[in-house]
Amino acid sequence: MLSIKRLSQSEARILITGAVQKAEEIGVPMCIAITDESGNLIAFERMDGGKVHSITIAQDKAFTAASARKGTHEYNQACIPGSDNHLFGIHTAMAGRLCIVGGGLPIVVDGEVIGGIGLSSGSPAQDMSCAQAGIDHFNQVHL
């Protein structure tokens, strides 16, 4: 039998709070998705002004980060045509659900991926900074 660490709703809200604080600081209303370790959505917030298409993109970023156990920006770097990683085209897998745009990060506790956070509505760099802010806030409050 496996024992699995999983985020609670209250922990997901902590992640969202940290991401929202950073989004407000940089002035970009975001869509924020939190998934469990398998990439299944457990919490979501669309800030006032968050882009409609970003609802799905944020969820796909969180799904990818949790299920692949790596940041979506890492997939982006590995998907360059002709690279030695041979991952070009993976973003078309699973009906396009795997996202290779920066803004999705795995949530790690004690070396174990327990979930994913995905943000969308800004540039990939803005999305990534807000995702990291969510994780940093979680680590300050939770750990």
DAPEMO-V395666 format. One record per pair of residues at least 24 apart in sequence whose ideal C-beta (glycine too) atoms are under 10 Angstrom apart, sorted by sequence separation. I is the first residue (numbers start at 1). J is the second residue. D is the distance in Angstrom with one decimal. If there is no record, write none. Layout:
i-><I I>
j-><J J>
d-><D D>
//
This chain:
i-><12 23 30 31 33 34 35 39 75 76 100 102 103 104 107 9 20 29 31 33 34 38 39 75 76 77 102 103 106 19 23 31 32 33 35 36 39 40 64 72 74 75 76 101 102 103 105 7 16 20 23 31 32 33 35 39 40 64 67 72 73 75 101 102 103 104 105 107 108 7 15 16 17 19 30 31 33 34 35 38 39 72 73 74 103 107 7 12 14 16 32 33 35 37 38 39 72 73 75 102 103 105 106 109 6 7 12 13 31 32 33 35 36 37 64 67 68 72 73 74 105 109 5 6 11 12 16 35 60 63 67 68 71 72 73 74 107 108 4 5 6 11 12 13 33 34 35 37 71 72 73 74 107 4 9 10 12 64 71 72 109 110 4 6 8 9 60 63 64 65 70 71 72 109 7 8 63 64 70 71 6 7 60 63 64 68 70 60 61 62 64 69 59 60 61 65 66 68 19 60 61 64 65 66 67 69 56 59 60 61 64 65 66 56 58 60 61 62 63 64 65 66 57 61 62 64 65 56 60 61 62 69 70 57 60 61 62 69 72 58 59 62 68 71 57 58 67 70 72 15 57 66 69 65 66 68 76 54 66 67 65 66 65 66 73 64 65 66 72 73 62 63 65 62 64 73 61 62 63 72 73 61 62 72 59 61 62 71 39 60 61 62 73 7 58 59 61 72 58 60 71 57 58 59 71 57 58 57 58 61 54 56 57 54 55 54 55 61 65 53 54 61 53 54 35 37 50 51 52 58 62 33 37 50 51 57 61 32 33 35 36 50 51 31 35 43 49 50 30 34 42 54 58 42 43 44 46 47 37 38 40 41 46 37 39 40 36 37 38 39 41 36 37 38 35 36 37 39 35 36 34 35 34 35 33 34 35 33 34 32 33 32 33 31 32 33 30 31 32 30 31 32 30 31 28 30 15 29 30 28 29 28 12 27 28 32 11 23 26 30 31 22 30 11 19 23 28 32 33 18 19 20 23 27 28 32 7 15 19 26 30 34 15 16 28 30 7 15 28 32 11 12 16 23 26 5 11 22 23 25 26 30 34 5 12 25 23 24 5 7 22 23 26 4 5 6 7 19 22 25 5 6 7 21 22 4 5 7 19 20 22 23 19 22 23 18 19 21 22 18 19 20 21 18 19 20 22 18 19 22 15 17 18 19 21 17 18 19 20 15 16 18 19 15 18 19 14 15 17 18 14 15 16 17 18 12 15 16 18 14 15 18 14 15 17 13 14 12 14 15 11 14 15 14 11 7 10 11 10 8 7>
j-><36 47 54 55 57 58 59 63 99 100 124 126 127 128 131 34 45 54 56 58 59 63 64 100 101 102 127 128 131 45 49 57 58 59 61 62 65 66 90 98 100 101 102 127 128 129 131 34 43 47 50 58 59 60 62 66 67 91 94 99 100 102 128 129 130 131 132 134 135 35 43 44 45 47 58 59 61 62 63 66 67 100 101 102 131 135 36 41 43 45 61 62 64 66 67 68 101 102 104 131 132 134 135 138 36 37 42 43 61 62 63 65 66 67 94 97 98 102 103 104 135 139 36 37 42 43 47 66 91 94 98 99 102 103 104 105 138 139 36 37 38 43 44 45 65 66 67 69 103 104 105 106 139 37 42 43 45 97 104 105 142 143 38 40 42 43 94 97 98 99 104 105 106 143 42 43 98 99 105 106 42 43 96 99 100 104 106 97 98 99 101 106 97 98 99 103 104 106 58 99 100 103 104 105 106 108 96 99 100 101 104 105 106 97 99 101 102 103 104 105 106 107 99 103 104 106 107 99 103 104 105 112 113 101 104 105 106 113 116 103 104 107 113 116 103 104 113 116 118 62 104 113 116 113 114 116 124 103 115 116 115 116 116 117 124 116 117 118 124 125 115 116 118 116 118 127 116 117 118 127 128 117 118 128 116 118 119 128 97 118 119 120 131 66 117 118 120 131 118 120 131 118 119 120 132 119 120 120 121 124 118 120 121 119 120 120 121 127 131 120 121 128 121 122 104 106 119 120 121 127 131 103 107 120 121 127 131 103 104 106 107 121 122 103 107 115 121 122 103 107 115 127 131 116 117 118 120 121 112 113 115 116 121 113 115 116 113 114 115 116 118 114 115 116 114 115 116 118 115 116 115 116 116 117 116 117 118 117 118 117 118 118 119 118 119 120 118 119 120 119 120 121 120 121 119 121 107 121 122 121 122 122 107 122 123 127 107 119 122 126 127 119 127 109 117 121 126 130 131 117 118 119 122 126 127 131 107 115 119 126 130 134 116 117 129 131 109 117 130 134 114 115 119 126 129 109 115 126 127 129 130 134 138 110 117 130 129 130 112 114 129 130 133 112 113 114 115 127 130 133 114 115 116 130 131 114 115 117 129 130 132 133 130 133 134 130 131 133 134 131 132 133 134 132 133 134 136 133 134 137 131 133 134 135 137 134 135 136 137 133 134 136 137 134 137 138 134 135 137 138 135 136 137 138 139 134 137 138 140 137 138 141 138 139 141 138 139 138 140 141 138 141 142 142 141 138 141 142 142 142 142>
d-><9.0 6.2 7.3 5.2 8.9 9.5 7.7 3.9 7.6 4.4 10.0 9.2 2.9 8.5 9.5 9.3 7.0 9.3 8.6 4.2 9.6 8.9 7.4 4.2 6.5 9.7 6.1 5.5 10.0 8.3 9.8 7.3 6.1 4.3 9.5 9.6 8.1 8.4 9.7 8.6 8.8 8.8 6.4 7.8 4.7 9.2 4.7 6.7 6.2 6.4 8.8 4.1 9.8 8.3 4.4 4.4 9.3 9.1 9.2 5.1 8.0 9.4 9.6 9.6 7.8 6.7 6.5 8.5 8.3 8.3 7.7 8.4 9.4 9.3 7.5 8.2 7.0 6.3 5.8 6.7 3.9 6.0 7.8 9.1 5.8 6.1 6.1 9.7 10.0 5.2 9.9 4.1 9.4 5.9 6.6 8.6 6.0 3.7 8.7 8.6 10.0 8.3 8.9 8.9 5.3 8.0 5.3 6.6 9.6 8.6 8.0 7.9 7.0 8.5 9.2 9.1 7.3 5.9 7.8 9.6 6.2 8.7 9.7 6.2 9.2 3.6 9.7 4.7 9.9 8.8 8.3 9.6 7.3 6.2 8.0 9.7 7.0 9.5 8.7 7.2 9.0 9.1 9.1 8.9 9.7 9.2 8.2 9.0 8.8 3.7 8.6 9.9 9.4 6.3 6.8 9.7 9.6 7.5 6.4 7.7 7.8 9.2 8.9 9.9 8.5 6.5 9.3 6.2 5.2 8.4 9.0 5.0 9.7 7.4 6.2 9.8 8.0 4.7 8.7 6.9 8.4 8.3 7.9 7.5 7.7 8.8 6.4 5.5 9.8 8.9 9.4 5.6 9.0 7.5 4.7 8.9 8.3 7.9 9.9 4.3 9.4 9.9 3.7 9.3 9.2 8.7 9.9 9.1 9.9 7.0 5.3 5.2 6.0 9.4 9.2 8.9 8.4 9.1 7.9 10.0 4.7 7.5 6.7 4.9 5.7 9.4 8.0 9.6 9.8 3.1 8.6 9.6 9.0 7.3 7.7 8.4 9.3 4.9 9.2 7.4 9.6 9.1 9.2 9.5 7.9 8.2 9.0 10.0 7.5 9.9 9.3 6.3 9.0 8.4 8.4 8.8 8.0 9.4 5.5 7.5 8.5 3.0 3.7 8.6 6.8 7.2 6.9 8.8 8.5 9.2 7.8 6.5 6.4 4.0 7.6 9.4 7.6 5.7 7.2 8.9 6.4 8.1 3.2 8.5 9.6 3.0 8.5 7.6 8.8 6.9 6.9 9.7 9.9 9.7 8.9 6.3 6.4 9.1 4.5 8.5 8.4 7.6 5.7 8.7 9.5 9.0 4.2 4.0 7.9 9.8 9.6 8.4 8.5 8.2 8.0 3.6 9.5 7.5 8.2 7.9 4.4 9.7 9.0 8.9 9.4 8.9 9.5 7.1 9.7 8.2 8.7 9.9 8.6 8.0 4.7 8.9 7.9 9.9 8.6 9.7 9.6 5.0 9.2 9.9 8.8 9.5 7.9 9.8 9.0 7.9 7.4 8.9 9.4 9.9 9.7 9.5 9.9 7.8 7.9 9.9 9.4 9.6 8.7 5.7 8.6 9.7 10.0 5.3 9.0 6.3 9.6 7.6 5.8 9.4 9.9 5.4 8.2 9.8 5.5 8.2 6.2 4.5 7.3 7.9 7.9 5.7 7.6 7.2 8.0 7.2 4.5 7.4 7.7 8.3 5.4 8.3 9.9 6.9 8.5 5.0 5.2 9.2 6.9 5.6 9.3 4.7 7.0 6.1 6.6 6.1 8.8 4.1 9.4 9.4 8.4 9.7 8.8 7.6 7.4 8.2 9.5 9.1 7.2 9.5 6.9 8.0 5.4 7.5 9.9 9.2 9.7 9.9 7.7 9.6 8.6 8.3 6.9 8.0 6.0 6.0 5.7 8.1 9.9 8.5 9.6 9.2 9.0 5.6 7.7 7.1 8.6 7.7 9.9 8.1 7.2 6.2 8.3 8.9 9.3 9.4 7.5 9.8 9.7 7.7 9.0 9.0 9.2 9.6 5.6 5.7 6.2 5.0 9.4 8.7 8.9 6.3 4.5 9.5 4.5 8.3 4.6 7.5 9.5 8.8 8.8 8.3 9.0 9.8 9.5 8.2 8.1 8.2 4.7 3.4 9.5 8.4 6.5 6.6 7.5 9.4 8.8 8.9 8.7 8.9 5.8 8.2 8.8 5.0 3.5 8.4 8.9 9.7 4.2 8.6 7.0 7.7 7.3 9.7 9.4 9.4 6.6 6.3 7.7 4.3 2.4 9.5 8.2 6.8 6.2 6.3 10.0 9.8 9.1 8.8 9.1 9.7 7.0 9.5 8.2 6.3 4.8 8.2 5.0 9.9 8.5 9.9 9.6 9.1 9.1 9.4 6.8 5.2 9.1 6.4 8.7 8.9 10.0 6.3 9.5 10.0 9.6>
//
